[in-house]
Amino acid sequence: MDKSLLRRRRFLTYAGLGVLGVGSAAIATQIGSSKISNPIVPKTSTEIIPVSDLTKSSNPDEAIASAQSSSQKLPEFQGISTWLNSNPLSIQDLKGNVVMIQFWTFGCINCQRTLPYVTRWHEQYAAKGLKIIGVHTPEFAFERDVNNIKNAMQKHGINYTVALDNEFKTWKAYGNEYWPHLYLADREGNLRYDHIGEGAYTQTEQTIKQLLG
């Protein structure tokens, strides 16, 4: 494990700076990367095909338009040990909805700061066709305990679906490297938007509205 990458992860995800959000609220910022900097997880295996790069844009209308020709699909959920607030789901089950995939872990201060926005989006747009899947991928052992996760969900008012990705398999399928990380897909399952870290809440909500039509 590259120690500099490990230090970077600790600094960015648990110092509460949220600096990754600056300039990264764009369509799929290299989510096909094969580098996984978490010390528990090996590099992406060859049998998992991550999503390739999509066009960056800071404007929701331009971002959605520029992604129309990319046809990058949401990767399938893999290795989910437990589903909370839902029966087990597949990407096919979600077709027809605008889908938000939220990579998070409850001990991450940056994730905690995004939760009021994500829970509000669920409350405001679920009836209009937004489906949020919180993929809970832990960094530390205490974050693997389902009871601790349930307590955190109750504390933060999380009523949307949460999938427990304790083995990092869905994390690797997305080529993800950071907490928190949001992906938005249209009703056909095509990836349209990607944001790492805190911030860009107005832009994210505008994109949700655009995709909902």
Disulfide bonds with the S-S distance in Angstrom:
none
